[in-house]
Amino acid sequence: MSNAPRLPPTPAGLTRAVGRWQILGLSINSVVGSGVYLLPATAFALLGPFSVWGVLAAGLTVSLLVLCYAKAASHFEQQGGSALYAQEAFGPFAGFQIGWTIWLTRVATAASLSNGLADAVARFWPDAGTGVGRTTIIAGSLLLLGAINIVGVRQAAQLSLALVFGKLVPLLLFVCIGVFHVDWELALGGPAAGAVDLRSTSEAALLLLFAYAGFENLSVAAGEYQNPRRNVPFALVAMIVLVTTMYAAVQLVAQGTLPDLAASSTPLADAAARFGGEGLALLLTVGAALSILGTSNATLLLGPRFLHTLAVSGYGPRVLARVHPRFRTPDIAIAVQCVVAMALALSGSFVQLALLSMVTRLLAYITTSASVLVLRRRHGDPPGTLQLPGGPLIPLAALALSLALLLSARPAHLVAVGIAVLIGSVVYRFPRRAG
Protein backbone atom coordinates (compact mmCIF):
# COMPACT_ATOMS: atom_id res chain seq x y z
CA MET A 1 0.00 0.00 0.00
CA SER A 2 1.29 3.47 -0.82
CA ASN A 3 2.60 5.70 1.98
CA ALA A 4 0.92 8.72 0.40
CA PRO A 5 -1.27 10.80 2.73
CA ARG A 6 -4.88 9.67 3.06
CA LEU A 7 -8.02 11.78 3.24
CA PRO A 8 -8.69 12.49 6.93
CA PRO A 9 -11.93 11.43 8.67
CA THR A 10 -12.96 15.00 9.54
CA PRO A 11 -10.50 17.90 9.11
CA ALA A 12 -9.68 19.59 12.40
CA GLY A 13 -11.89 22.49 13.43
CA LEU A 14 -15.02 21.52 11.43
CA THR A 15 -18.21 20.66 13.34
CA ARG A 16 -21.41 18.69 12.57
CA ALA A 17 -23.81 21.62 12.29
CA VAL A 18 -26.11 20.67 9.37
CA GLY A 19 -29.34 18.72 10.01
CA ARG A 20 -31.46 16.42 7.82
CA TRP A 21 -33.74 19.03 6.21
CA GLN A 22 -30.84 21.40 5.60
CA ILE A 23 -29.04 18.50 3.88
CA LEU A 24 -32.10 17.94 1.69
CA GLY A 25 -32.15 21.66 0.93
CA LEU A 26 -28.48 21.52 -0.04
CA SER A 27 -29.19 18.48 -2.23
CA ILE A 28 -31.99 20.25 -4.12
CA ASN A 29 -29.98 23.45 -4.39
CA SER A 30 -27.00 21.51 -5.71
CA VAL A 31 -29.11 20.28 -8.62
CA VAL A 32 -31.93 22.75 -9.36
CA GLY A 33 -30.11 25.77 -10.71
CA SER A 34 -29.75 27.33 -14.12
CA GLY A 35 -30.56 24.11 -15.96
CA VAL A 36 -34.30 24.05 -15.37
CA TYR A 37 -34.61 27.73 -16.43
CA LEU A 38 -32.20 27.88 -19.36
CA LEU A 39 -31.76 24.39 -20.84
CA PRO A 40 -35.35 23.68 -22.02
CA ALA A 41 -34.63 25.75 -25.14
CA THR A 42 -31.33 23.99 -25.87
CA ALA A 43 -32.86 20.57 -25.26
CA PHE A 44 -35.74 21.40 -27.62
CA ALA A 45 -33.32 22.67 -30.28
CA LEU A 46 -31.45 19.34 -30.14
CA LEU A 47 -34.31 16.89 -29.54
CA GLY A 48 -37.46 18.71 -30.68
CA PRO A 49 -40.68 17.40 -29.12
CA PHE A 50 -38.79 14.35 -27.88
CA SER A 51 -37.11 16.58 -25.27
CA VAL A 52 -39.77 15.75 -22.64
CA TRP A 53 -38.86 12.09 -22.97
CA GLY A 54 -35.21 13.11 -22.95
CA VAL A 55 -35.72 14.85 -19.61
CA LEU A 56 -37.39 11.77 -18.14
CA ALA A 57 -34.71 9.47 -19.57
CA ALA A 58 -31.99 11.68 -18.11
CA GLY A 59 -33.72 11.58 -14.72
CA LEU A 60 -33.91 7.79 -14.78
CA THR A 61 -30.28 7.59 -15.86
CA VAL A 62 -29.16 9.93 -13.10
CA SER A 63 -31.24 7.90 -10.63
CA LEU A 64 -28.85 5.01 -11.17
CA LEU A 65 -25.92 7.26 -10.31
CA VAL A 66 -27.75 8.80 -7.34
CA LEU A 67 -28.38 5.33 -5.92
CA CYS A 68 -24.67 4.53 -6.27
CA TYR A 69 -23.78 7.69 -4.35
CA ALA A 70 -26.43 6.96 -1.72
CA LYS A 71 -25.03 3.44 -1.29
CA ALA A 72 -21.45 4.68 -1.02
CA ALA A 73 -22.43 7.46 1.39
CA SER A 74 -24.13 4.96 3.69
CA HIS A 75 -20.68 3.40 4.35
CA PHE A 76 -18.92 6.57 5.55
CA GLU A 77 -19.08 9.39 8.09
CA GLN A 78 -16.04 11.14 6.60
CA GLN A 79 -15.45 14.14 4.39
CA GLY A 80 -14.46 13.52 0.80
CA GLY A 81 -17.40 12.21 -1.25
CA SER A 82 -16.32 10.86 -4.63
CA ALA A 83 -12.66 11.26 -3.73
CA LEU A 84 -13.07 9.21 -0.56
CA TYR A 85 -14.91 6.43 -2.37
CA ALA A 86 -12.28 6.27 -5.12
CA GLN A 87 -9.48 6.23 -2.54
CA GLU A 88 -11.02 3.46 -0.49
CA ALA A 89 -11.62 1.32 -3.58
CA PHE A 90 -8.61 2.10 -5.77
CA GLY A 91 -5.99 3.79 -3.61
CA PRO A 92 -4.68 7.29 -2.82
CA PHE A 93 -3.76 8.28 -6.40
CA ALA A 94 -7.30 7.63 -7.66
CA GLY A 95 -8.73 9.49 -4.67
CA PHE A 96 -6.50 12.46 -5.32
CA GLN A 97 -7.32 12.65 -9.03
CA ILE A 98 -11.06 12.50 -8.41
CA GLY A 99 -10.83 15.16 -5.71
CA TRP A 100 -8.76 17.34 -8.03
CA THR A 101 -11.01 16.97 -11.10
CA ILE A 102 -14.18 17.39 -9.02
CA TRP A 103 -12.81 20.65 -7.67
CA LEU A 104 -12.17 21.77 -11.25
CA THR A 105 -15.73 20.72 -12.05
CA ARG A 106 -17.01 22.89 -9.20
CA VAL A 107 -15.04 25.84 -10.55
CA ALA A 108 -16.49 25.36 -14.06
CA THR A 109 -19.96 24.93 -12.57
CA ALA A 110 -19.73 28.12 -10.52
CA ALA A 111 -18.52 29.94 -13.64
CA SER A 112 -21.34 28.60 -15.83
CA LEU A 113 -23.96 29.43 -13.19
CA SER A 114 -22.82 33.04 -12.88
CA ASN A 115 -23.06 33.35 -16.67
CA GLY A 116 -26.54 31.83 -16.52
CA LEU A 117 -27.51 34.36 -13.86
CA ALA A 118 -26.47 37.23 -16.13
CA ASP A 119 -28.46 35.69 -19.02
CA ALA A 120 -31.57 35.41 -16.83
CA VAL A 121 -31.37 38.96 -15.46
CA ALA A 122 -30.77 40.37 -18.95
CA ARG A 123 -34.41 39.76 -19.89
CA PHE A 124 -35.48 42.70 -17.70
CA TRP A 125 -32.14 44.51 -17.43
CA PRO A 126 -30.54 44.33 -20.90
CA ASP A 127 -27.25 45.77 -19.62
CA ALA A 128 -26.71 42.53 -17.69
CA GLY A 129 -26.12 40.79 -20.99
CA THR A 130 -22.94 42.63 -21.94
CA GLY A 131 -20.07 44.75 -20.70
CA VAL A 132 -19.95 46.25 -17.24
CA GLY A 133 -23.44 45.06 -16.32
CA ARG A 134 -22.57 41.43 -17.03
CA THR A 135 -19.28 41.72 -15.15
CA THR A 136 -21.11 43.23 -12.18
CA ILE A 137 -23.63 40.38 -12.03
CA ILE A 138 -20.97 37.68 -12.36
CA ALA A 139 -18.47 39.15 -9.92
CA GLY A 140 -21.04 40.45 -7.44
CA SER A 141 -22.88 37.14 -7.11
CA LEU A 142 -19.69 35.12 -6.61
CA LEU A 143 -18.22 37.56 -4.06
CA LEU A 144 -21.47 37.76 -2.07
CA LEU A 145 -21.90 34.00 -1.85
CA GLY A 146 -18.22 33.52 -1.08
CA ALA A 147 -18.53 35.90 1.87
CA ILE A 148 -21.63 34.10 3.20
CA ASN A 149 -19.87 30.74 3.01
CA ILE A 150 -16.81 32.06 4.81
CA VAL A 151 -18.98 33.37 7.66
CA GLY A 152 -20.22 29.84 8.42
CA VAL A 153 -21.49 26.51 7.12
CA ARG A 154 -24.68 26.82 9.18
CA GLN A 155 -25.48 30.19 7.60
CA ALA A 156 -24.74 28.84 4.12
CA ALA A 157 -26.96 25.79 4.74
CA GLN A 158 -29.80 27.97 6.06
CA LEU A 159 -29.50 30.20 3.00
CA SER A 160 -29.73 27.10 0.79
CA LEU A 161 -32.90 25.99 2.54
CA ALA A 162 -34.47 29.45 2.11
CA LEU A 163 -33.49 29.60 -1.56
CA VAL A 164 -35.13 26.22 -2.19
CA PHE A 165 -38.52 27.82 -1.56
CA GLY A 166 -37.59 30.88 -3.61
CA LYS A 167 -36.76 28.73 -6.63
CA LEU A 168 -39.55 26.13 -6.35
CA VAL A 169 -42.56 28.43 -5.89
CA PRO A 170 -42.19 30.16 -9.31
CA LEU A 171 -41.70 26.77 -10.99
CA LEU A 172 -44.82 25.35 -9.36
CA LEU A 173 -46.83 28.39 -10.48
CA PHE A 174 -45.41 28.05 -14.00
CA VAL A 175 -46.56 24.42 -14.19
CA CYS A 176 -49.90 24.81 -12.42
CA ILE A 177 -50.97 27.80 -14.54
CA GLY A 178 -49.26 26.80 -17.77
CA VAL A 179 -50.74 23.29 -17.95
CA PHE A 180 -54.14 24.84 -18.75
CA HIS A 181 -52.63 26.65 -21.77
CA VAL A 182 -50.62 23.78 -23.28
CA ASP A 183 -51.06 23.03 -26.98
CA TRP A 184 -50.69 19.25 -26.71
CA GLU A 185 -49.87 18.75 -30.37
CA LEU A 186 -47.09 21.32 -30.02
CA ALA A 187 -45.92 19.78 -26.72
CA LEU A 188 -45.81 16.18 -27.92
CA GLY A 189 -45.00 16.77 -31.57
CA GLY A 190 -47.79 14.70 -33.06
CA PRO A 191 -47.22 13.32 -36.55
CA ALA A 192 -44.84 16.18 -37.37
CA ALA A 193 -42.17 14.92 -35.00
CA GLY A 194 -39.12 13.97 -37.02
CA ALA A 195 -36.04 11.89 -36.34
CA VAL A 196 -33.19 13.09 -34.14
CA ASP A 197 -29.62 12.53 -35.28
CA LEU A 198 -27.13 10.70 -33.07
CA ARG A 199 -24.78 13.67 -32.65
CA SER A 200 -27.61 15.87 -31.34
CA THR A 201 -28.72 13.09 -29.01
CA SER A 202 -25.28 12.68 -27.40
CA GLU A 203 -24.81 16.42 -26.91
CA ALA A 204 -28.34 16.75 -25.54
CA ALA A 205 -27.64 13.90 -23.12
CA LEU A 206 -24.65 15.73 -21.65
CA LEU A 207 -26.58 18.99 -21.35
CA LEU A 208 -29.59 17.31 -19.75
CA LEU A 209 -27.31 15.52 -17.30
CA PHE A 210 -25.86 18.92 -16.42
CA ALA A 211 -29.38 19.95 -15.37
CA TYR A 212 -29.39 17.03 -12.90
CA ALA A 213 -25.73 17.24 -11.91
CA GLY A 214 -24.43 18.46 -8.58
CA PHE A 215 -25.80 15.70 -6.36
CA GLU A 216 -22.36 14.07 -6.31
CA ASN A 217 -20.98 16.86 -4.16
CA LEU A 218 -23.45 16.53 -1.29
CA SER A 219 -21.35 14.02 0.65
CA VAL A 220 -18.09 15.95 0.31
CA ALA A 221 -18.99 17.91 3.47
CA ALA A 222 -20.30 14.83 5.35
CA GLY A 223 -18.02 15.64 8.28
CA GLU A 224 -20.18 18.72 8.90
CA TYR A 225 -23.53 16.88 8.72
CA GLN A 226 -25.52 15.25 11.49
CA ASN A 227 -25.77 11.45 11.06
CA PRO A 228 -24.49 11.53 7.44
CA ARG A 229 -24.74 7.75 6.87
CA ARG A 230 -28.55 8.04 7.09
CA ASN A 231 -29.25 11.63 6.12
CA VAL A 232 -27.17 11.81 2.92
CA PRO A 233 -28.85 8.76 1.28
CA PHE A 234 -32.28 10.08 2.33
CA ALA A 235 -31.57 13.50 0.83
CA LEU A 236 -30.24 12.04 -2.44
CA VAL A 237 -33.17 9.70 -3.07
CA ALA A 238 -35.81 12.28 -2.11
CA MET A 239 -34.11 14.88 -4.30
CA ILE A 240 -34.00 12.83 -7.51
CA VAL A 241 -37.70 11.87 -7.26
CA LEU A 242 -38.78 15.48 -6.73
CA VAL A 243 -36.46 16.96 -9.33
CA THR A 244 -37.23 14.50 -12.14
CA THR A 245 -40.99 15.05 -11.73
CA MET A 246 -40.59 18.83 -11.71
CA TYR A 247 -38.19 18.95 -14.69
CA ALA A 248 -40.47 16.86 -16.89
CA ALA A 249 -43.49 19.01 -16.04
CA VAL A 250 -41.58 22.24 -16.71
CA GLN A 251 -40.28 20.98 -20.07
CA LEU A 252 -43.77 19.88 -21.12
CA VAL A 253 -45.34 23.25 -20.32
CA ALA A 254 -42.47 25.20 -21.93
CA GLN A 255 -42.63 23.40 -25.27
CA GLY A 256 -46.40 23.31 -25.24
CA THR A 257 -46.82 27.06 -24.75
CA LEU A 258 -43.84 28.65 -26.58
CA PRO A 259 -43.76 27.91 -30.33
CA ASP A 260 -40.26 29.37 -30.84
CA LEU A 261 -38.81 27.69 -27.74
CA ALA A 262 -35.54 26.73 -29.41
CA ALA A 263 -34.72 30.39 -30.17
CA SER A 264 -35.36 31.71 -26.65
CA SER A 265 -32.51 32.69 -24.30
CA THR A 266 -34.96 32.91 -21.36
CA PRO A 267 -37.44 30.13 -22.23
CA LEU A 268 -39.50 29.91 -19.04
CA ALA A 269 -39.90 33.67 -18.68
CA ASP A 270 -40.89 33.96 -22.36
CA ALA A 271 -43.39 31.11 -22.06
CA ALA A 272 -44.81 32.58 -18.85
CA ALA A 273 -45.28 35.95 -20.56
CA ARG A 274 -47.43 34.31 -23.25
CA PHE A 275 -49.94 32.69 -20.89
CA GLY A 276 -49.56 34.70 -17.67
CA GLY A 277 -48.39 38.15 -18.70
CA GLU A 278 -45.25 40.09 -17.85
CA GLY A 279 -45.96 39.83 -14.11
CA LEU A 280 -45.55 36.06 -14.20
CA ALA A 281 -42.53 36.45 -16.50
CA LEU A 282 -40.92 38.74 -13.92
CA LEU A 283 -41.65 36.19 -11.18
CA LEU A 284 -39.99 33.47 -13.28
CA THR A 285 -36.98 35.73 -13.82
CA VAL A 286 -36.70 36.31 -10.07
CA GLY A 287 -37.10 32.57 -9.56
CA ALA A 288 -34.33 31.89 -12.08
CA ALA A 289 -32.03 34.29 -10.25
CA LEU A 290 -32.79 32.71 -6.88
CA SER A 291 -32.44 29.22 -8.36
CA ILE A 292 -29.04 29.98 -9.83
CA LEU A 293 -27.91 31.71 -6.64
CA GLY A 294 -29.00 28.67 -4.63
CA THR A 295 -26.98 26.28 -6.76
CA SER A 296 -24.02 28.66 -6.77
CA ASN A 297 -24.24 28.82 -2.98
CA ALA A 298 -24.20 25.02 -2.74
CA THR A 299 -21.26 24.94 -5.16
CA LEU A 300 -19.29 27.41 -3.05
CA LEU A 301 -20.17 25.50 0.11
CA LEU A 302 -19.24 22.05 -1.16
CA GLY A 303 -16.57 22.68 -3.83
CA PRO A 304 -13.89 24.26 -1.61
CA ARG A 305 -14.13 21.26 0.76
CA PHE A 306 -12.42 19.18 -1.93
CA LEU A 307 -9.59 21.70 -2.18
CA HIS A 308 -9.36 21.98 1.61
CA THR A 309 -9.36 18.21 2.12
CA LEU A 310 -6.62 17.70 -0.46
CA ALA A 311 -4.52 20.42 1.20
CA VAL A 312 -4.99 18.82 4.61
CA SER A 313 -3.79 15.56 3.02
CA GLY A 314 -0.56 17.24 1.91
CA TYR A 315 -1.34 18.36 -1.64
CA GLY A 316 -1.11 21.99 -2.66
CA PRO A 317 -0.18 25.05 -0.60
CA ARG A 318 -0.52 24.62 3.16
CA VAL A 319 -2.58 27.82 3.41
CA LEU A 320 -5.49 26.04 1.65
CA ALA A 321 -5.76 23.73 4.68
CA ARG A 322 -6.49 26.67 6.99
CA VAL A 323 -9.73 26.80 8.99
CA HIS A 324 -10.86 30.29 10.01
CA PRO A 325 -10.31 30.64 13.78
CA ARG A 326 -13.69 32.30 14.36
CA PHE A 327 -16.01 31.00 11.63
CA ARG A 328 -14.58 27.45 11.52
CA THR A 329 -14.75 27.31 7.72
CA PRO A 330 -12.02 26.71 5.09
CA ASP A 331 -11.91 30.41 4.24
CA ILE A 332 -8.84 30.45 1.99
CA ALA A 333 -10.13 27.51 -0.08
CA ILE A 334 -13.48 29.30 -0.50
CA ALA A 335 -11.77 32.53 -1.55
CA VAL A 336 -9.60 30.71 -4.11
CA GLN A 337 -12.66 28.99 -5.58
CA CYS A 338 -14.40 32.37 -5.95
CA VAL A 339 -11.46 34.03 -7.69
CA VAL A 340 -10.76 31.18 -10.12
CA ALA A 341 -14.47 30.76 -10.96
CA MET A 342 -14.76 34.50 -11.59
CA ALA A 343 -11.86 34.47 -14.02
CA LEU A 344 -13.30 31.49 -15.89
CA ALA A 345 -16.83 32.95 -15.91
CA LEU A 346 -15.68 36.19 -17.53
CA SER A 347 -14.00 34.26 -20.34
CA GLY A 348 -16.63 31.64 -21.24
CA SER A 349 -20.28 31.00 -22.13
CA PHE A 350 -22.95 29.13 -20.20
CA VAL A 351 -23.34 26.19 -22.61
CA GLN A 352 -19.62 25.57 -23.17
CA LEU A 353 -18.81 25.77 -19.46
CA ALA A 354 -21.75 23.46 -18.71
CA LEU A 355 -20.49 20.88 -21.19
CA LEU A 356 -16.93 21.06 -19.83
CA SER A 357 -18.08 20.63 -16.23
CA MET A 358 -20.26 17.66 -17.26
CA VAL A 359 -17.33 15.85 -18.88
CA THR A 360 -15.07 16.30 -15.85
CA ARG A 361 -17.72 15.07 -13.42
CA LEU A 362 -18.19 11.89 -15.47
CA LEU A 363 -14.84 10.73 -14.05
CA ALA A 364 -16.34 10.90 -10.56
CA TYR A 365 -19.46 9.03 -11.71
CA ILE A 366 -17.36 6.27 -13.24
CA THR A 367 -15.15 5.77 -10.20
CA THR A 368 -18.02 5.96 -7.69
CA SER A 369 -20.06 3.36 -9.59
CA ALA A 370 -17.00 1.13 -9.71
CA SER A 371 -16.24 1.83 -6.04
CA VAL A 372 -19.67 0.52 -5.01
CA LEU A 373 -18.86 -2.76 -6.79
CA VAL A 374 -15.45 -3.00 -5.12
CA LEU A 375 -16.80 -2.19 -1.64
CA ARG A 376 -19.58 -4.75 -2.09
CA ARG A 377 -17.06 -7.44 -3.04
CA ARG A 378 -14.85 -6.62 -0.04
CA HIS A 379 -17.47 -6.01 2.65
CA GLY A 380 -20.80 -7.30 1.34
CA ASP A 381 -23.82 -5.29 2.51
CA PRO A 382 -23.15 -4.43 6.17
CA PRO A 383 -26.13 -3.64 8.43
CA GLY A 384 -27.03 0.04 8.37
CA THR A 385 -25.97 0.58 4.75
CA LEU A 386 -28.43 1.22 1.92
CA GLN A 387 -29.54 -2.02 0.25
CA LEU A 388 -29.72 -1.72 -3.54
CA PRO A 389 -32.21 -3.96 -5.39
CA GLY A 390 -30.54 -6.34 -7.80
CA GLY A 391 -27.18 -6.36 -6.04
CA PRO A 392 -24.52 -5.26 -8.55
CA LEU A 393 -26.95 -4.52 -11.41
CA ILE A 394 -27.51 -0.82 -10.61
CA PRO A 395 -23.81 0.10 -10.23
CA LEU A 396 -22.96 -1.92 -13.36
CA ALA A 397 -25.62 -0.07 -15.37
CA ALA A 398 -24.46 3.29 -13.97
CA LEU A 399 -20.87 2.47 -14.86
CA ALA A 400 -21.75 1.47 -18.43
CA LEU A 401 -23.84 4.60 -19.01
CA SER A 402 -21.15 6.90 -17.61
CA LEU A 403 -18.49 5.34 -19.83
CA ALA A 404 -20.74 5.68 -22.88
CA LEU A 405 -21.37 9.36 -22.13
CA LEU A 406 -17.66 10.03 -21.64
CA LEU A 407 -16.86 8.46 -25.00
CA SER A 408 -19.55 10.60 -26.68
CA ALA A 409 -17.98 13.88 -25.47
CA ARG A 410 -16.30 16.28 -27.87
CA PRO A 411 -12.57 15.67 -28.45
CA ALA A 412 -11.73 19.20 -27.25
CA HIS A 413 -13.40 18.54 -23.89
CA LEU A 414 -11.66 15.17 -23.55
CA VAL A 415 -8.31 16.85 -24.24
CA ALA A 416 -9.06 19.50 -21.58
CA VAL A 417 -9.84 16.77 -19.04
CA GLY A 418 -6.66 14.92 -20.01
CA ILE A 419 -4.59 18.06 -19.41
CA ALA A 420 -6.27 18.51 -16.01
CA VAL A 421 -5.43 14.92 -15.04
CA LEU A 422 -1.82 15.42 -16.17
CA ILE A 423 -1.48 18.57 -14.04
CA GLY A 424 -3.00 16.71 -11.12
CA SER A 425 -0.48 13.91 -11.56
CA VAL A 426 2.37 16.41 -11.24
CA VAL A 427 0.85 17.89 -8.06
CA TYR A 428 0.39 14.38 -6.64
CA ARG A 429 3.98 13.44 -7.44
CA PHE A 430 5.36 16.22 -5.24
CA PRO A 431 3.34 16.35 -2.02
CA ARG A 432 4.36 18.30 1.06
CA ARG A 433 3.99 17.00 4.59
CA ALA A 434 0.34 16.79 5.61
CA GLY A 435 -1.08 19.21 8.16
Secondary structure, DSSP 8 states (H G I E B T S, - for coil): ---S----SS-TT----B-HHHHHHHHHHHHSSHHHHHHHHHHHHHHGGGHHHHHHHHHHHHHHHHHHHHHHHTT--SS-THHHHHHHHH-HHHHHHHHHHHHHHHHHHHHHHHHHHHHHHTTT-GGGGSHHHHHHHHHHHHHHHHHHHHH-HHHHHHHHHHHHHHHHHHHHHHHHHHGGG--HHHHH-GGG-----HHHHHHHHHHHHHHHTTGGGGGGGGGGBSSHHHHHHHHHHHHHHHHHHHHHHHHHHHHHH-TTGGG-SSHHHHHHHHHHHHHHHHHHHHHHHHHHHHHHHHHHHHHHHHHHHHHHTT-S-GGGG---TTT-S-HHHHHHHHHHHHHHHTTS-HHHHHHHHHHHHHHHHHHHHHHHHHHHHHH---TTS---TTTTHHHHHHHHHHHHHHHTS-HHHHHHHHHHHHHHHHHHHS-----
